[in-house]
Amino acid sequence: MRTNIASTLAISVILSLSGSIALAENRIDTQRPDAPDLAAYGDHAVGVRTLDMVNPDQIDILKIDPAAAKPDPLPRYDRPLTVEVWYPAAQGSTGDTALKAFLRDGKTEVSLQGKAVRDADVAADGKPYPLVLISHGYPGNRFLLSHLAENIASKGYVVASIDHTDSTYRTKAAFGSTLVNRSFDQLFVLDQIDKLSKDSGSFLNGMADADNTALIGYSMGGYGAIITAGGGVTQTSIDYPWGGPHGTLAVHKSGSDTHNALPDPRIKTSVAFAPWGMNTAFWDAETLKGVKIPMLFVAGSVDDVSGYDNGIRAIWKAATSVDRSLLTFENANHNAAAPMPAPEEANKFDKELGFNLADHYSDAVWDNARMNNIAQHFVTAWIGKYLKSDAAMDPYLDLVPASNDSVWAKEEDGKNKPEHNHWAGFQNRTAKGLRFEQLKAGE
């Protein structure tokens, strides 16, 4: 009898553990009960596919020795890029919804779970969708912002997220490669998606409106986004011995012919999460006047990588040629809003790196899923305004600057009282710990 009881208890424990494991699926599509309205998934089913691209005849930064004489000519190579594409899919699509991604250690492969169906048929509504490019940090990979990519694809966008060679967890190499190549990678992928959207043999044929593109970047992806938007770098940054070797970063120098040719009219707006560079003098008040498109900046108020007052906030203030906004997560650090929740397998100390892998994704104060939902909400409003000219997005961007100062005041029938100025889309008592500030061109 005791054996039977013990067996029953053991089976119960196994089933209980199995249930727990089943619930811990490394979800990228979590919608918390307090998620703001625009975080909700859209009406489109979502598909996802992987594309391999090669950008020919690029400067091979890794073959340039900073300590040796400058080679003439500079070595060149064909630069490979892997791109994950999320897109509106045929309704009722079923199949594999797992994404295989490597952790920060570059060794551990994990499975992420979302809603997108691998290789699903495209939506058959016969219209092109605005294009969104996503550019990760250093190091990172094309899945780091997958929560955002999948979410906005469900709202009628084609989303292309780039694995930047020399900058992923598995290919991390000389920082100078990231400095020089990041903006070029972004524009090359824009060109390739544009070509595929006009290729009758491609699944993207007729799907992507590349003439109506937004660029989203995180950390070094944000650095690249600012350059792509028109913010040329300073001579100081070109001269750093740890930067682009032998002045190779000069291709992005403010005022140079090469940089002046860089901004692409197909890119209509940009969102930069924690953009790196201002706190190390890659820009100044003069060079940032070159930014040519409206930008949304997203920051943690205690970012100790990109800096806040002397970093992200300073960029926002100095980009005076355009309308721009700044969303701040109070007391968040560098991981504010961009990275997906840490996969369960990341909760381990890595001796080689010297930290717990989960720290690469997480914040000490804010919950990742909460930050992700807020990012999904604001990015939906921002790109809806600038890529779809959707006036219904305006109320979500016209806010009392400090969320804690917004007032919830409703009549019994649900109508707003005169003093009601609560952040649009946020449930009562949930607009806390945030700031949303706006500056117009010329300010």
C-alpha positions in Angstrom: 0.0 0.0 0.0 2.8 2.3 0.9 4.5 1.6 -2.4 1.3 2.5 -4.3 1.0 5.8 -2.3 4.6 6.6 -3.0 4.1 5.9 -6.7 1.0 8.0 -6.8 2.8 10.9 -5.0 5.8 10.6 -7.4 3.5 10.7 -10.4 1.7 13.7 -9.0 5.0 15.5 -8.5 6.1 14.7 -12.0 2.9 15.9 -13.4 3.1 19.0 -11.3 6.6 19.7 -12.5 5.7 18.9 -16.1 2.9 21.5 -15.8 5.3 24.1 -14.5 7.7 23.4 -17.3 5.0 23.6 -19.9 4.0 27.0 -18.5 7.7 28.3 -18.7 7.9 28.4 -22.4 10.1 31.4 -22.9 7.1 33.3 -24.2 7.8 36.5 -26.1 4.1 37.3 -26.6 3.1 37.9 -22.9 0.3 40.4 -22.4 0.1 41.4 -18.7 -3.3 42.4 -17.2 -2.0 45.9 -16.8 -0.7 46.2 -20.4 -1.7 49.5 -22.1 -4.3 49.3 -24.9 -2.1 49.4 -27.9 0.1 46.6 -26.7 -2.6 44.1 -27.7 -1.9 42.0 -30.7 -3.5 43.2 -34.0 -5.9 41.4 -36.3 -3.4 39.8 -38.6 -2.0 36.3 -38.2 1.8 36.4 -38.3 4.3 34.4 -40.2 8.1 34.3 -39.9 10.9 33.3 -42.2 14.7 33.5 -42.2 16.6 35.2 -45.1 20.4 35.0 -45.8 21.9 38.1 -47.4 25.3 39.1 -48.6 26.5 42.7 -48.9 29.3 42.7 -51.4 32.6 44.6 -51.4 32.5 46.0 -47.8 35.6 47.1 -45.9 36.9 44.2 -43.9 37.5 45.9 -40.5 38.7 42.7 -38.9 41.7 42.4 -41.3 42.9 45.9 -40.5 45.6 46.0 -37.8 45.3 49.3 -35.9 48.9 49.0 -34.8 50.3 48.5 -38.3 50.5 50.9 -41.2 47.2 51.7 -42.9 46.8 49.2 -45.8 46.2 50.7 -49.2 43.9 49.7 -50.6 41.8 48.7 -47.6 40.9 45.0 -47.5 37.3 44.2 -48.6 35.0 41.2 -48.4 31.4 40.1 -49.0 29.6 40.7 -45.7 27.0 38.1 -44.7 23.8 39.1 -42.8 21.0 36.9 -41.5 17.6 38.5 -41.3 14.4 37.3 -39.6 11.2 38.6 -41.3 7.9 38.7 -39.6 4.9 39.5 -41.8 1.1 39.4 -42.0 0.1 35.8 -42.7 -2.9 34.0 -44.1 -5.7 33.7 -41.5 -5.8 30.3 -39.9 -2.1 29.6 -40.4 -0.9 26.8 -38.2 2.5 25.2 -37.6 5.7 25.6 -35.7 5.7 28.7 -33.5 9.2 28.2 -32.0 12.2 30.5 -32.6 15.6 29.0 -32.1 18.0 31.6 -30.6 21.3 31.6 -28.8 21.8 33.2 -25.4 24.3 35.8 -24.5 27.0 33.2 -24.0 26.9 32.4 -27.7 26.8 28.7 -26.9 23.4 27.8 -25.4 20.6 27.5 -27.9 17.1 27.9 -26.6 13.5 27.8 -27.9 11.4 30.9 -27.8 7.6 30.7 -28.1 5.4 33.3 -29.8 2.4 33.4 -32.1 4.2 33.6 -35.5 4.0 30.5 -37.6 7.2 29.4 -39.4 7.0 29.8 -43.2 3.3 30.6 -43.1 1.6 31.7 -46.3 1.4 35.4 -46.7 -1.8 37.4 -46.2 -3.8 37.4 -49.4 -5.3 40.9 -49.1 -3.1 42.1 -52.1 -1.7 45.3 -50.4 1.8 46.2 -49.4 2.5 46.9 -45.7 4.9 49.5 -44.3 8.3 48.1 -43.5 10.0 48.2 -40.1 13.7 47.4 -39.7 15.1 46.3 -36.3 18.8 46.5 -35.3 20.1 44.9 -32.1 22.8 45.9 -29.7 26.5 44.9 -29.2 26.4 42.0 -28.7 22.8 40.9 -29.5 20.9 39.0 -32.2 17.9 39.3 -34.4 15.6 37.7 -31.7 16.4 40.1 -28.9 13.5 42.4 -29.8 11.3 39.6 -31.1 8.5 40.5 -28.8 8.2 43.8 -30.6 8.8 42.4 -34.1 6.0 39.9 -33.8 3.6 42.3 -32.1 3.8 45.0 -34.7 3.7 42.6 -37.6 0.3 41.6 -36.3 -0.8 45.2 -36.8 0.0 45.2 -40.5 3.7 45.7 -41.0 6.5 43.7 -42.5 9.3 43.6 -39.9 12.9 42.7 -40.8 15.3 42.1 -37.8 19.0 41.9 -38.6 21.8 39.7 -37.3 24.8 42.1 -37.6 28.0 40.2 -38.4 30.8 40.8 -35.8 28.1 42.0 -33.4 26.1 38.9 -32.5 26.6 36.7 -29.5 28.3 34.1 -31.7 30.3 36.5 -33.9 31.3 39.2 -31.5 34.5 40.8 -32.8 36.3 44.1 -33.0 34.1 47.0 -31.9 35.2 49.1 -34.9 33.3 46.8 -37.2 30.1 47.7 -35.4 30.9 51.4 -35.5 31.5 51.4 -39.2 29.1 48.8 -40.5 25.9 49.3 -38.4 24.3 52.0 -40.6 25.4 50.4 -43.8 23.8 47.1 -42.7 20.5 48.8 -42.0 20.4 50.4 -45.4 21.5 47.3 -47.2 18.7 45.3 -45.7 16.3 48.1 -46.7 17.5 47.8 -50.3 17.2 44.0 -50.2 13.7 43.9 -48.8 12.7 46.6 -51.4 14.0 44.4 -54.2 12.3 41.3 -52.8 9.0 43.1 -52.6 9.3 43.6 -56.4 10.5 40.1 -57.2 7.7 37.9 -58.5 9.5 34.8 -57.2 9.8 36.0 -53.6 7.3 35.4 -50.8 7.6 39.1 -50.1 6.4 40.1 -53.6 4.0 42.9 -53.2 4.1 42.7 -49.4 6.5 45.4 -48.2 6.2 49.1 -48.9 9.9 50.0 -48.5 9.2 53.6 -49.5 7.4 53.8 -46.1 9.9 52.5 -43.6 10.7 52.9 -39.9 14.0 52.0 -38.3 14.1 50.7 -34.7 17.5 50.3 -33.0 18.6 49.3 -29.5 21.9 50.4 -28.0 24.4 50.1 -30.9 21.4 49.6 -33.1 20.2 53.0 -31.8 23.7 54.4 -32.6 23.3 53.2 -36.1 19.8 54.6 -36.4 21.0 58.1 -35.5 23.7 57.9 -38.1 21.2 56.6 -40.7 18.7 59.4 -39.7 21.4 62.0 -40.5 23.4 62.4 -37.3 27.0 62.4 -38.5 29.8 61.6 -36.0 32.4 64.0 -34.7 36.1 64.0 -35.5 36.8 63.2 -31.9 35.0 59.8 -32.3 36.9 59.1 -35.6 40.2 59.6 -33.8 39.6 57.1 -30.9 42.3 54.4 -31.0 39.7 51.8 -30.0 37.2 52.8 -32.7 37.3 52.4 -36.4 40.9 51.6 -37.3 42.9 54.1 -39.3 40.0 56.6 -39.5 37.6 54.2 -41.2 34.7 55.8 -39.2 35.2 59.0 -41.2 32.7 57.6 -43.8 30.1 58.8 -41.2 31.6 62.1 -40.4 29.2 65.0 -40.1 29.3 67.1 -43.3 31.3 64.6 -45.3 30.1 63.7 -48.8 29.8 60.0 -47.8 27.6 60.8 -44.8 25.5 63.4 -46.6 24.6 60.7 -49.2 23.6 58.3 -46.4 20.1 59.4 -45.2 17.5 57.5 -47.2 14.1 59.2 -48.0 12.4 55.8 -47.7 13.0 55.9 -44.0 10.2 58.1 -42.6 10.9 57.8 -38.8 13.0 56.0 -36.2 12.7 54.7 -32.7 16.0 54.5 -30.7 16.1 52.5 -27.5 19.0 53.5 -25.3 21.2 54.7 -28.2 24.9 54.6 -27.3 27.5 57.2 -28.3 26.6 60.7 -26.9 28.3 60.0 -23.6 31.5 59.3 -25.4 31.4 62.3 -27.8 30.3 60.5 -31.0 27.9 63.5 -31.5 27.6 67.0 -30.3 24.9 69.7 -30.5 26.0 70.7 -34.0 26.3 67.2 -35.6 22.9 66.1 -34.2 21.2 68.9 -36.2 21.7 66.6 -39.1 19.0 64.2 -37.9 16.3 64.5 -40.6 13.4 62.4 -39.5 11.0 62.4 -36.5 12.4 60.2 -33.7 11.2 58.5 -30.6 13.8 57.9 -27.9 13.3 55.3 -25.2 15.5 55.4 -22.1 16.1 54.3 -18.5 16.8 57.2 -16.2 19.8 55.4 -14.6 21.3 54.0 -17.8 25.0 53.4 -17.0 26.0 52.2 -20.5 24.6 54.9 -22.8 24.1 57.5 -20.1 20.9 59.4 -19.5 21.4 63.2 -18.9 24.7 63.2 -20.8 23.6 60.5 -23.2 20.1 59.7 -24.5 18.4 62.8 -23.1 21.2 64.9 -24.5 20.6 63.4 -28.0 16.9 64.0 -27.7 17.5 67.7 -26.8 20.1 68.3 -29.5 18.2 66.8 -32.5 16.6 70.2 -33.0 15.8 69.9 -36.8 12.9 67.5 -36.2 10.0 66.7 -34.0 11.0 64.1 -31.4 9.8 62.5 -28.1 11.5 60.9 -25.2 9.9 58.0 -23.2 11.7 57.5 -19.9 11.4 54.5 -17.5 12.2 55.9 -14.1 15.0 54.0 -12.3 15.5 51.6 -15.2 18.9 50.9 -16.6 20.2 50.1 -20.1 17.8 47.3 -20.7 14.7 49.5 -20.5 11.9 48.1 -22.7 13.9 46.6 -25.6 15.1 43.1 -24.6 12.6 40.2 -24.4 12.2 38.5 -21.0 15.3 36.4 -20.1 14.8 32.8 -21.3 14.6 30.4 -18.4 17.9 28.8 -19.4 19.7 32.1 -19.0 19.5 32.0 -15.2 23.0 30.7 -14.7 26.3 32.3 -13.9 28.8 32.3 -16.7 32.4 32.1 -15.5 33.9 33.3 -18.8 31.7 36.4 -18.9 31.6 36.9 -15.2 27.9 37.5 -14.7 24.5 35.7 -14.7 23.3 35.5 -18.3 19.8 36.7 -17.2 21.4 40.0 -16.3 21.9 40.7 -20.0 18.1 40.8 -20.5 16.7 42.0 -17.2 16.3 45.2 -15.2 16.8 45.5 -11.4 13.6 47.5 -11.0 11.2 46.9 -13.9 9.6 43.6 -15.1 10.6 42.8 -18.6 7.1 41.9 -19.8 5.7 45.1 -18.3 8.4 47.1 -20.1 7.8 45.2 -23.4 4.1 45.9 -23.2 4.7 49.6 -22.7 7.2 49.6 -25.6 4.7 47.8 -27.9 2.1 50.4 -27.0 4.2 53.4 -27.7 5.9 52.0 -30.9 2.4 51.1 -32.2 1.3 54.7 -31.7 4.5 56.2 -33.1 4.7 54.2 -36.3 1.0 54.3 -36.8 1.3 58.1 -36.8 4.3 58.3 -39.1 3.9 55.3 -41.4 0.1 55.1 -41.6 -0.9 58.7 -41.0 -3.4 57.4 -38.4 -4.7 60.4 -36.5 -6.3 58.0 -34.0 -2.8 57.6 -32.6 -2.4 61.2 -31.6 -4.1 61.0 -28.2 -1.7 58.3 -27.2 1.2 60.6 -27.8 -0.3 63.8 -26.4 0.3 63.2 -22.7 1.0 65.0 -19.4 4.8 64.6 -19.3 5.0 62.9 -15.9 2.7 59.9 -15.7 2.4 60.2 -12.0 0.9 63.6 -12.4 -1.9 62.4 -14.7 -5.3 62.3 -13.1 -8.0 59.6 -13.5 -11.4 61.3 -13.1 -14.5 59.6 -14.5 -18.2 60.0 -14.1 -20.3 57.0 -13.1 -21.3 56.6 -16.8 -17.6 56.4 -17.8 -17.4 59.9 -19.3 -14.4 62.0 -18.5 -14.6 64.7 -15.9 -13.0 68.0 -16.8 -9.9 67.2 -14.7 -9.3 63.8 -16.4 -5.9 63.8 -18.1 -4.8 60.3 -17.4 -2.4 58.8 -19.9 -4.5 57.5 -22.8 -4.6 53.7 -23.1 -3.4 53.1 -19.6 -5.8 51.6 -17.0 -6.5 53.5 -13.8 -3.5 53.3 -11.4 -1.2 51.8 -14.1 0.4 55.0 -15.6 3.2 55.1 -13.0 7.0 55.6 -13.1 7.1 57.0 -16.7 7.7 60.3 -18.5 6.8 61.2 -22.0 8.3 64.5 -23.2 8.0 66.1 -26.6 10.0 68.7 -28.5 9.2 70.3 -31.8 11.6 71.1 -34.6 13.4 74.3 -33.7 13.1 73.7 -30.0 
